[in-house]
């Protein structure tokens, strides 16, 4: 992760120059090209659809947060574990 913040699943963001809305649906995602990314997303408002391809992005590509997903009371502890896992996975890649 490029920051200490992890956005909850269900967050709607814009990434890249086109600022197309995306919904976050997973963490520490591996693309078909075997690259590791912070998030796996799908186009908003369609979400996961068998005809849609997943979009892989990193925190550094997020240009706008349109909606924060739900954070339950233990989310911060969960987020720290995901950030640590992401760092471990990326270190193994190198």
Residue, then its C-alpha position, 0 to 999 in steps of 0.5 A: x500500500x502506498x498509504x496507511x489507509x485502506x478503503x473498505x470494500x464497497x467504497x466508490x472511487x475514481x482512478x486515473x485520468x478518465x475518473x471512471x467510477x469504480x467499486x472496490x471489491x477486494x484487496x491484495x489482488x493478482x492480475x492475470x499478468x501476475x502483478x500484485x495490486x492494492x485493490x480489485x475493482x469493477x465498474x460502478x454501478x454495475x459491480x461484479x458481472x460475468x461480462x465485466x473484467x476486473x480492474x486492478x489498481x493501487x492506492x496511488x492511482x486513486x484520484x477521488x473518493x466518491x463514497x467510503x464503504x462501511x467500516x465496522x468496529x474492528x475494521x482498523x485492526x483488519x486493515x493493518x493486517x491487510x496492509x502487512x500482507x500486501x507488503x509481504x506479498x510485494x516483498x516476495x515478488x522482488 
